[in-house]
Amino acid sequence: MHPSVQGIVTIVVGITTCVTYFYVSNWVLDHVLFPAKGPKTGRNINRANMVRPWLFLAPALAALGLYLAYPIVETLYLSLTERLPGNEYRWAGLDNYRQMLDDPKFSEALVNNLLWLLVVPAFSTAFGLLAAQLTDRIGWGNIAKSIIFMPMAISFVGASVIWKLVYDAKPAGEAQIGVLNALYVGITHNDPQTWLTIMPWNSFLLMVVLIWIQTGFAMVILSAALRGIPEETIEAAVVDGANPFQIFFKIKVPQIIPTILVVWTTITVTVLKVFDIVFAMTNGQWETQVLANYMFDKLFRANDWGVGSAAAMVIMLLVTPILFLNIRNARREID
């Protein structure tokens, strides 16, 4: 079957299934479980109205249970077991976690992830805030915002290919197609450098890719927050003699702190899950390994499901508190 026909069939079947589910479930609720006619009419109607919202929530809850809760429980189980030949499992307790903690590659991945957490959210948020402020002060600001936001439309793998070309190195004497080496050779007249193999700067060069992508996201959110500041506040500061720097740092920034925290934590979650960029550009070589790549290597290359699942649980444990913080900040922003 042609992919376009499959897509149409999937949409039709999905919509038909949803409509049928809600029609049949409401009919059963009103005519079988709690009939509206009879001696208990009022009580039945009240009970039906109490149950009805759960009819709408049930598909979402089922999907969350199947695609979120079950994988977490299964991953936790796998992290406490050892996979044997014949697809059998033996209880291993915390042995997988001990083995993982003793692995130098895990330590390398953990340190690199912490470095990513320190650098990427800070620079992405700062550049996004700077871009949001500057683009609102120029006539062609919307065009500038579109250009800055454009990397968000590129996949991480696509962005990695672009930046891998930027860092590309040809042998000495040949024309350099990599922008960075072209500038380096042209200015210093030295031999080109294989930038992605130079430690520890290669990790920072990988971070540049994610900063480039996430700056547009931060700019859009923070630009909306800046526009939400009352004009009367800005005008009062101008009347009092405040200069643009004082208005920005003492008036605007304090009022959008909750939004800055939401942007920061959202980018932090993205950083903890970063995989594509490292995999596509260095494959974890030259001490650029991160937790997601370590998990991938253990699961699908070493076929060590126990340690790989343990690494997945570590990532989940690191992401969870940040998600709760993000949700709490988002609720405060709404309130």
Secondary structure, DSSP 8 states (H G I E B T S, - for coil): --HHHHHHHHHHHHHHHHHHHHHHHHHHIIIIIS-SSSTTHHHHHHHHHHHHHHHHHHHHHHHHIIIIIHHHHHHHHHHTEEEETTTEEEE-TTHHHHHHHT-HHHHHHHHHHHHHHHHHHHHHHHHHHHHHHHHTTSTTHHHHHHHHHGGGGS-HHHHHHHHHHHT----TTS---SHHHHHHHHHH------GGGSTTHHHHHHHHHHHHHHHHHHHHHHHHHHHTS-HHHHHHHHHTT--HHHIIIIIIHHHTHHHHHHHHHHHHHHHHT--HHHHHHTTTTTTT--HHHHHHIIIIIS--HHHHHHHHHHHHHHHHHHHHHHHHHHHHHH-
